[in-house]
């Protein structure tokens, strides 16, 4: 069964995915600078890159969808 999403749904998913990507990038940078844990930076950076891809995908889907009708009425 396929469920339809709205533009607002995909924008919310894109925002959340971008937030996760940024958090992972910050963690990767922190570990890359730490003398004892530089080996942890690459996996975190890779995961951040994947979340950035997810964010871009949801943003592209949202851009292709019609605007979300927040008022519930058409003009």
C-alpha positions in Angstrom: 0.0 0.0 0.0 1.3 3.4 -1.0 0.6 6.5 1.1 0.8 9.9 -0.4 2.8 12.6 1.3 2.3 16.3 1.1 4.9 18.9 0.4 4.9 19.9 4.1 5.6 16.2 5.0 8.6 16.0 2.7 9.9 19.4 3.8 9.7 18.3 7.4 11.6 15.1 6.5 14.2 17.1 4.6 14.6 19.4 7.5 15.1 16.5 10.0 17.5 14.7 7.7 19.5 17.9 7.2 19.6 18.4 11.0 20.9 14.8 11.4 23.5 15.4 8.7 24.8 18.5 10.4 25.0 16.8 13.8 27.0 13.9 12.2 29.3 16.3 10.4 30.0 18.2 13.7 30.8 14.9 15.4 33.0 13.8 12.6 34.9 17.1 12.7 35.3 16.7 16.5 36.7 13.2 16.2 38.9 14.1 13.3 40.6 16.7 15.6 40.9 14.4 18.6 44.3 12.7 18.9 42.9 9.4 20.2 39.9 8.9 17.9 40.5 10.1 14.4 39.5 6.7 13.1 35.9 7.5 14.2 35.6 10.5 11.8 35.3 8.6 8.5 32.2 6.5 9.5 30.5 9.5 11.0 31.2 11.6 7.9 29.9 8.8 5.7 26.7 8.6 7.7 26.3 12.4 7.5 26.7 12.2 3.8 23.9 9.7 3.5 21.6 11.8 5.6 22.5 14.8 3.4 21.5 12.7 0.4 18.2 11.8 2.1 17.6 15.5 2.8 18.2 16.4 -0.9 15.9 13.6 -2.0 13.0 14.8 0.2 13.6 18.4 -0.8 13.4 17.4 -4.5 10.2 15.5 -3.9 8.7 18.4 -2.1 9.7 20.8 -4.9 7.8 18.5 -7.3 4.6 18.4 -5.2 1.8 21.0 -5.3 1.8 23.4 -2.4 0.3 22.2 0.8 -3.2 23.7 1.4 -2.9 24.8 5.0 -6.3 26.6 5.1 -8.2 23.6 3.7 -9.9 25.8 1.1 -9.0 26.5 -2.5 -9.0 30.1 -3.9 
